[in-house]
Amino acid sequence: MQLSVILFLCSSLIALSNAHFVLQSPVSLGYYDVAEATGPCDTFNLTNRDNVTSWRVAGYPVHVLTTHNKVVFEYRVPLLNDTNTWVNIIPPIQETGVGDFCLPAVPGYPPWCAAIVFSTDNAAPVPPACRKSSDVAAVVTSYASTVPFGTLLVTSSISMSMSMPTGTIPASTTATAFQNTTTTQASKTSSASASAATTSKVVSGAETGIKIQTIFGWWTLSAAILGAWMALATLYCAGTIAAQSTSKYPTYNFTQQVDHSGNNSATFNQSYQLVTDFFRAGGPILFLQGAEQGISSSPIENDIIMDWAEELGAALAVLEHRFFGTSIPESFDGSLASFAPLSLDNVMEDAVSFIEFIQKSVPGAANSKAIVTGGSYGGNLALVFRVKHPETFYGSFASAPLTESFGPLASNTDKFRASEALSNIYYDASTLAAQRIQSAMLQFYGKNCTEAIPDLNLCGPAPNATQFPALYGASISTYRYAALFNYPIPAVYAPPYPLQYLINATLAASTPGEVLRIPLAMTNWQEDLSECVNWSSPNITGQLAGVSIADSWFYLQCQYYPISESAVPPGDLLPPTDVTTRVEVCSNPEWESSIYNSSNEFWQQYLGTADEIVDNTTRLLILQGGYDRDQGVGMPNLTLTDDRQHSRVIFTSGLGHTEDMFGESVLPRGVRPQLDAVRDTKLEYLKQWLGMYDAANLWNATTVSSSTSSSSSASSSSTSTSASWKIGYNLLNMLVGLVSSVFLFHLFA
């Protein structure tokens, strides 16, 4: 029997430490990070009934994954005829610890904003995933100890509704009952799993789209390989990675010149964060250069520099990239002329003037050395800053920069190297799986809606000729990015270690259609590979309303950063693309700079990434990960030397894209031994650069950091992929059933 009258419920998350949480059960309607602070239920429609859970009055499991150590959950509900009046239906629950928190049989009333229809059936079965992590506890607290509803720091972005008799509010469960349920769960998650907390969930084939946020900011997708589909599939799907998306440190505005050449006296407000909590006079300035995202989506706490600050007595700073986030000149109107100040010279001068500002305004920082760091495009900026402005930037950590394969010319002989690196990553993991993928994708290549692939198993009406290429595009993207973002925590796809998940599923497949279904299901966050694939979901089509990439990113690609790494040679893992033709990396011909059509060699000189330039640069570390195809176009040939001031490339097998930048708040120690090793190596370099081991300090310095174990630990930075394969497989077995996190793509071409 079902009760028919609808009432709406939203739950607010009171964030005592800028916490994020993931609703695992019941099914949520989605997550929209941009409006997460908009109560009570984000921008979601309270009357939305697209995904309805049959909520059994006798009890239904409520499963949450929390990512920070202390939060208070409040459950409030309005009646259908008065959605402006919210009533607490149970006492607030104060939860501590990172990991799973599950109430196996919540009677009567569900939490969060969910589409619920009440049922008088027996209590719902408790799924195995409903468990309490060993480090998690919860107690009932008083209403007085919580933040007022109107002043929430974080409001749940889950939109749901439930059905029950009009005018009825269920009685509260006693404090004893809640305490009992939080202490009697049988299953436990590993500390690594719990600590490497997760992200927000969306239903497979969800109809709700969101912007995509990574640990270090907003990322975007483009791929010249598939033209129109890739233009549509720029930003899509489902949540936010398991890192803080809001910062406890305030954001300030710095008055910056619109044009540093002196041709324009106008200024604009450029956002920045500056942390001096740990600064000691003369200590370094650890500077994170923002890339294609705003500060609000790239908190400084998530970066490894936060873990070094106290030991080094460092000031920490992050500067938002001009024309991104809120750092946009007032004169900007989207016209070609208003884009003109977005030049590499101005971006560099922004950083130089910002460091000078810190040195002048922070007591004791006048002679502080600035060390710049950044990842991906930010890694290229970190490299070019050190090369072009060594007087300002004393050292640089450039994570996953591209040092070759620039420009659109067909004569670029490096354009295949990223794809070749990707092919090797798959073949190293499993030759059989790689051969199956290669064979299946060749069958997919060039097909249209009239040529069915057996066992592909698409839901509903077949896609038409216009829609069919989206399926091919989604498959290509998943094969590329499952390796690139092969993190131990959900980031792009629902399972952690998505590459291992994809490989194992491919080995279990029996036909090409079953192989091709895997990347499509992963794109849709679909847990059951035997179910049909909702090919029309915005995850695959990329057609999400209200979600766009800043044109600033596309403009700067046309002007000074024309990266070209999407071409695929014949015989590769994926079907060939742009074999003998140009690779157009500029989306708008009107934005092309006068040097856009230059050779790869010209661009390497212009950006300072040529081998000879990097080889003659001191105190520059380039870091690449073994799962990152950018290793193919980001490892210059440098002189091998024991001079610790000399530039160096550090390649770490078993790490994903920019993973060396992840702070311990994102990936705790012990999850990836090779990550711990490269963290220690970077810190040792930094100490040497700063003279902490000079003769005068030799016997007073801390000889071994608290996180460094032995030389064998450092040597593990080049360990084989098999070590993380084992770690990933074990963690995957525990977490593969959890559907959570964000679907993101990095814009490379």
N, C-alpha and C positions, 0 to 999 in steps of 0.2 A: 504494500500500500504506500502511495506517495502523497505527501501533503502538498497542496497546490499553490498556496498563497506565497508570493515572493517577498523576501526581505533581503537587504543587502548588508554585507559585513566587510569591513576593512580592518586590518590590523596594522598598528604602527610599531615600528622598531625604534625604540629610544636608544640612540647610539651613545654609549658612555665612552667609547674609544673609537669613534668613527667606524663602527663595525659594518660589515656587510654580512648578509645571510642568504642562504639558498633554500627555497621552499621545495622539498623533494616530494612531499605529499601533503595535501591533495594537489591535483593538477592545477597549475597556474595558467593565466592567460598571457603572461609575458612580462617583460622587464624593459623599461625605457630609462636609461641612465641619465639622459639629459634632464629629465624632469623628476628625478627621484626625490627631490626635496619638496615637491609639490604635494601637499596632503589634500584629502586623506588617501587617495588611491591613484596618485600620479595623474596622467592624462587619460587613463582608461575609463571607459564608459561603465558606470555602475550597473547598468541594465544589460550588459553584454551577456548573452547566454550561448556563445559559440561552443564552449567546452564546459559541460555540466558534470559534476561528480555526484553520484548517488550517495548521500551522506546518511549513514545508518545511525539512528538516534541512540541505539544501544552502544555505539562506540565506533570510532573511525580513527586510524592512525594519523598523527601529525608529525611529520619528520622534517627537521631543519638541519642544515649544515651551517655552522657559524665560523667566521674567519677571524674573529678577534676575541680577546680574553674576557670581556665583561660587557654584557648587554642586558637590557630589560625589555621583555616583550609585553605589550599590552594588547588586549583583545577588546575591540569596541564594535558596536553594531547599531545601525539605525533601522527604523521601520521603513517599509516601502513608501508609506504615505508621509514620511518626514525624514528625508535623507540628510537633512542638516543637523539633526539631533543625534548625537552619538552617546551610547551608554556602555560603560564597562560591564562585561558579562562574566568575567572571572577576575580574580586578583592578578596583579602583574606578576610575571615570572622573571626573576633575576637569574640569568644563566652565566656561568663562568667556564672558561676553558674553550679551546679551539677544537672543533670536530662535530660529530653527529650528536644531535639531541632529538630524541623521539619519544612522544607520548603515544603508546600503542593503542589506546582505546579512549579517545576523548568523546565523552557522551554529548549528544545533542547539538552542539554548536561548533562549527569549524572556524579556524583562524584564517587570517589574510583575506584578501579580496578574492573570492572564489565563486564560481558558478556551481551552486549546490542545489540538489533537490533532496529533501528529507525522505528517508525510507524507514519503515517500521520493521525491516528485516532484522535478523540477528546481527550482532556486532560483526564488523568487517574483519576478515582474516588479517593477521599482522604479517606483513612481508618480511623476509629475512633482512632486507636493508634497514628496517626499523631497529635502530640500535643506539646505544649511548657510548661515545668514545670514552676511553679510560680517563682522559683528562677533563671531561665535561661533568659539571654538576649544576643543579638548579634548585632554587628555593622560591617559595612564595614571598613576595615583599609587599609593603604597604603602598597605597596609592600616593601617599605624601612623599615617598622617596623617588617618584618618577618625575620626568619632565612634563610640564603641561602640554596638552595636545597641540596647542597652537604654536609651540616653540620647538617642535621636533627637529633634531639635527638631520636625521634620515627617516624618511617615511617609506614604508614598503611600496614597491612599485608593482605589486601583484594586484591585478584587478579581477574580482570574482563576485559572485552573488550566491545566495542560498534561499531555499524555500521553507517557509514555516507559517503557522497561523498568524494572521495579522494581529498585532497588539501583544504577541507573546514573546517574552524574554526568558530563556531557560534559566533555572536556578544554577548558582555557581557550584562547582565542585570544591570540596574542602581542600584546605592546604595539605592535610595529611595524604590525601589521595594523590595529589600532584607530587609530593615528595617521594611517595612510594614508587610512582611510575618512573621517576627519574633515577631511581637507584636499583631497579630490578631488571634492567635490560641485560640479556644474556650475551649478546654479541658485542664485540669491540673492534674498533678500527685501529690500525697501527698508528703509532705516534707520527710517523712520517706522513701517512695519509691525512691524519687529522690536522697536522700543522700546516701542510701544504694545501690549506683549505681551498674551497671551490668557489663557484660562481653561480649566477642566477640561471634559472631554468626556463625553457620554453618547450611547449609540446612539440612533438615531431610534426613537421608540416604546419607549424603555427602560422596563423594569419596576422600576427603582430610583428612588426619589424622594429629594430632599434639601431641606433648608432653603435659602433663597435669600439670597445676600449681595451687596450692592452695594459700590461704592467707599466709601460712607459709612455702611454698616450694613445691617441687615436690613430688607427691604421686604416689603410684603404686598399682596395684591389683595383688593379687594372691589368690587362694582359693583351698585348697587341695580337696574340695568337688568335683570338676569336672575335676581334672587331666589335661588332655591335653588341653582342651578348656581354662582353667584358665591360663595355661602357655602362650597361644596365646593372651589372653585378658588382657595383663598386662598394657598397656598404650594406651588409646584411647580416642579420639574424639575431642572436638570442641572449645576450646577457653581458656580464662583465667578469673579467678574470679575477682570480683569487688574490687580489692585491687591493690595498686601500685606494679608493677613488676620490676621497676627500682628504685634505691635509689638516693636521692640527696647527700647522704654521701658517700665519697670515700671508696674503698676497698683497704686494705693494705696487705702486706705479712709479716708473722712472721716466723722466722727461727726456725723450730721445729725438734726435733730428730725423725728419722725414727723409732728407737727402744729405748725406755726409759730404758730398762733393762741394757743397757751398752754393749750389745753384738754387736752392730753395731754403728759406729761413724757417719754414713751418716745422712744428714739432708735433709729436703724438705721445700718448701714454703707453709705455711698454711695461707689461706685467712681469714681476719677478718675485722670487722668494729668497730670503736671506736668513740663514740659521747661524747664530753666533753663540748658542748655548755652550758649546764645547771649546770655543776659540780661546787660544792663548796667544799673547803678543808675539808676532813673528811667525805664527803658524801658517800653514798653507791655506790657500783658497781653493777648495775643490768645486769646480764649476761644471755643472751639467747644462749643456746647450740644448734648449728645446728644439724639437724638429717640427713635423707636420701635425702638431696638436697644441692644445692650450694647456696651461698650467693646471687648470681645474681637473683635467683628466690625466695628469701625469705627476702625482704627488712625489715630492722629493724623498719621502720616507721609503719608497719602494726601491731606491737605488742603493747599490753597494756602498756608495760613499758615506751613507748614513752610518754604516757599521764601523767605518774607520775614523769618524770625526773625533771621538773622545780620545782615542789613543794618539792621534796625531795633533790634537789641539787645533783642529781645522775649522775654518768657517765654510759653510756649505751654501751654494748659490745655484739657482736655476733661472734662466732668462727665457721668457716666452719668445718664440720666433715671430718676427714681424709678419703681419698679415694673417696670423692665426690666433685662435682664441679671442681675447679682447684687445690684442695689440694691433689694432687696425687704424690707420690714419683717418681722420674725419673726412678728408677729401676723397676717400675711396668710394667709388660708385659702381665699380664693376667694369668700367670702360677700359679700353686698352691704355689710354693715357694715364689713368689713375693707378694702373699696375706698375708703372715705370719705376717707382722706388723699390720694388721687390727685385733687388739685384744682389749678386754674391758679394760685391764690394760693400754694400750697405749692411748686409747681414754680418759680415766680418767686423765692420766698424761699430755696429751695435754692441757686439761682444767686447770689443776693446774699450769702448767708452764705459761700459758697465763695470768691467774690472777696475778701471781707473776710479770710478765712483766708489766702489767698495774700499779700495785702498785709501781713499781720501776720507771716507766717512766713518769707517770702523776703527776705533782706537787700537793702535798696535798693529794695524794691517798695512802700513805705508810701504813696508819692504816685503810683504808676503808674496810668495811665489804662487802663481795661478796654474793649476793643473786642470786641463779641460778634458771632459769625457762626453761621449755621446754614442748612440747606437743606430745602425742602419744609415739612413740619410744623416742623422745626427753624428754617426761615426765618420762620415765623409767630412762633415763640418769640423769635427774635432781634429781630423787629419789636416785639413786645409788651414785651419787656424794656426796650428803649430808650424806648418811650412811657411805660410805667408806672414805670420806675425809672431816670430820667435821672441821678440822683445817683450811681448805681453804674456804669452803662454809658455811657461817654463817646461812643461811636459804635457803629454797627451796619451789618453787611452782611447783608441778608436775601435769600437766594437762593430764588426760586420760591415765595414765600408766596402764599396766597390772601387777598385783601383784601375780597372780596365773594362773595355767594352762599352764605349760611349758613342752616341751619335747614331743616325739612321742609315748610314751608308752600307750598301751591300758588300763593300770591300772590307768591312770590319771582320777580320778573321777570328776575333775573340768572342763573337756573338753566340757561339754554340757552347762555350765552356761551362756555363752554369747548368745547362741541360745535361751535359756529359757528366758533371759532378753528381747531379740528381740520379742519373742512371746508375752510377757506381754505388750510391747510397743504398738503393734498392737491391742491387745484385749482391752487395756485401751482406745485407740482412738475410736474403733468401733468393738464390738463383731461380729456384722453381717458381716462387711467387712472382718474381720480376718477369720471367718468361711468360707466365700466364697473363699478367697485366699487359705486356707488350702485344701478345696475340689478340687479346680481347679488344684492346683499344684500336688496333688496326681494323677489326671488324666494325667497330663503332665509327671509325673515321670516314667521313663523306656520306654517311647514311642519312636518310630523311625519314619522315614519318610513314612513308609507304613501305619501308623495308624493315619489318619487325625483327627484333632480336629475341629469340626464344629465351624464356626465363628472366627477362628483364623485369617483368611483373610490375607494370605501372598501374596506378589506381585510376579508375574512371575512364572517361573518353581519351582516346589517344591524342597526343599533341599534334598540332598541324605543322606544316613545313616551316613556318616562322618560329614556332615554339620549340621545335625539336633540337635546334643547335644549343639551347640552354642546357639540356641534359649532358651533351658532350662537353660543354664548357665547364659545368659543375664537376664532372669527372676529372677533367684535366687539372682544374684548380685543386681538388682534394689530393690528387697524387702529388702535386707540387708542394702543397702547404702542410700535409700531414707529416712530412719529413722536416720541413723548415721549422715548424712549431711543435716539435716532438718533445713537449715538456712533461714533467711528472705530474702536473696538475692540469685540469681542464682549461683550455685556453681558446682553441679554435674549434675543437670538436668535443663532444661529450666525454669520451673516455680519456683519461690521462694516457700518456705514451701512445698517441694515435697512430704512429707509424707501425708499432708492434701489433696494435689491434688490427690495422688494415692488412698487414702481412699474414697474421694468423687466420683471419677471415678468408683471405684469398686462398690460402692453402687448404681450407676446408671446403671451398667451392668446387662444384662438379662440372660447370659449364661456363662458357664466356659470359652468358647473360647473368649468371649468379655472381661472377667476378665484377661485372660492371654495376650491379646493384649495390655493391658495398660502398663505393665512394658517394653514390647518390643518397643512400641511407645515412651515411655520416654527415653529409651536407644538411640533411633534414633532422639530425639528432634522433634518428630512429634506432631504437634499441633492438627490436626484433627484425633480423635480416630476412626472415621468411615472409614478412608482411609486404604488401604492395607498397610501392614508393609513390608518395604524393608529388608528382612531377610539377604540379602547378603552384607549389608553395613558393612564397617570396624568397625562401632560402635558395631555391634553384633559379627562379626567374629573375631575381634581383630587383623586382619591381615593387619597392617599398615606398609608400607615400610619406613625404615629409623627411626623407633621409637623403642627404647629399654629401658629397665631398667638397671641401672648399676649393673653388677655382684657383686659389693661390697655389695649391700643389701642382695642378696641371700647368699653370703658367710658368712656375720656376723650372719645371722639367723642360719646357720649350726654350727657356732662356739660358740656363747654366747647368742643368743636371739631367742631361738626356741619357739616362741609363738604359742599356739595351742588353737584356739577358733572357729574353723569352724565346728566341729562335731555337728550333730543334733540328738536328741533323738527321739524315736517313739512318735507319738501323738503331735508333735510340730507344729508350724505354717508352717514350710517347711518340705519337705520329709526327712526321716532319712538318715543320712550319718555317716560312721565310728562308728557305734554303738558299736561293739565288737572288732574292729580292731585298729591297730596303726593309728596314724594320722601323716603321713609323712610331715614334715614341712621344710625339707632340699631338695632343688631341685637337688643337685648334691652330690651323696654319697661320692665322693672323697674329698669333703670339710668338711665332718663331723669331728668335734673335738673329742677328746678322751672322753669327758664328754657328748656328744650329747645324747646318749641313757640312760641318767640318769633319775631318777624319778622327778616328779613335786616338791616334797618336797626338793630334792637336789637343784634344780634350784632356788627355793625360797630363800634358804640359800645363794647360790652363788651370786645371784643378790641383796640380801638384802631386799627382798620384803615380807618375812615371817611376819606374824602378830606380833610376839614377837619382832622382830627387829625393825619394823616400830613403834611399841608402845613405844619402849625405845629411840626413836630418837626425839630430840627437833627441833622446828622451821621448821616443814615440813607440808605443806598443800597438800593433794591429792584432786584434783577436778574432779568430774564426772558429766556428763550431763544426763538428763532424757531421751533424745532420743538416747543416745549412748549405744549400747549393751555391750560395755566394762565395764559398771557398774557391770555386772555380774561377771567379773573376775578382777576388779580393785578397790574393796572397802574392805580393810582389817578391821578386827574386832579390834577396838582400845578402850582403856579405856576412858570412858566419864568423863571429868573433866573440871573445869573452869580455869585451868592453861593455859594461852594463849601462853606459850612456848611449850606446849605439841603438839605432832603430832595430826593431825585431818583430817578426810575425810569430804569434803563439797560436798553434792549432791544437784544439782540444777535442778529441773524439768523444762522441756520446753527448754532445751539447747541441741545443737548438739555437736559433737565431737570437743573437744578443743576450744569450742566457748568462754569460759571464757578468752581466750588469745586475742580475737579480740580487736584491738584498736578502738577508736572512729572514726578514719578516715575510718574504714571499716564498722562498725555498729555504727552509731551515737546514742546518748542517746535518749531514748523514743521508740526505735523500739522494744526492748525486756526489759520490766521492770525488769524481773528476772536477766537478764544479767547485768543491771545497779547495781542491788543489790549485786551480787557476785563480781563485780569490786570493789565496795566500801568496801566489807568485806575484800578482799585481801589487799587493801590499808591500812585499819585499822590495820590488822595484821602486815603489813610491818612497819608501824609507831611504833607499840608497840615493835616489835623486835629491832628496831633501837634506842629505848629509847626516842622517841620524846614525850612520855607522862610520863616520869619519874618525880619524885617530883620536881627536879630542873627546869624542863621545863613546869610543869603542867599549870601554869597560863600564860605562854608566847607562848604556842603551839597553833596551829590552831586546835581548838577542833572539828570542823566539816568541812570536806573538801567541796570544792565548788560543788562537785557532789553528796554529801550525803544529803538526805532529813530528814529522821527520822528513828526511830527503826522499824517502819512499813515497810519502804523500805527494810531494811535488812531482815526482816522476810519473805519478798516475795521471797527470794532465795529458799524457799521450797514450793512455790505456786504450784497449780495443773496445769496439762497440759492444762486444759480448757481455761486458760487465754491466752496462746499463740496460742491456737486453734482459738480463736476469732480474735486475731490480724492477724494470718496467713491467715485466711479465707478472711478477708476484703482486705488485701494486695494482696492476690491471685486473687481475683475478678478483681483487677485493672491491674495486671501484667501477668495473665496467658497467654495472647495472645502474649507476647513477647518471641521470640525464641532467646536466647542469652546464653552466658557463657561457662563453661567448663564441660566436662564429665571426672570425675576423679574417681579413686578408690584407697583406702588405702590398702597397703599390710599388711595383718595381719598374714597370715599363709603360 
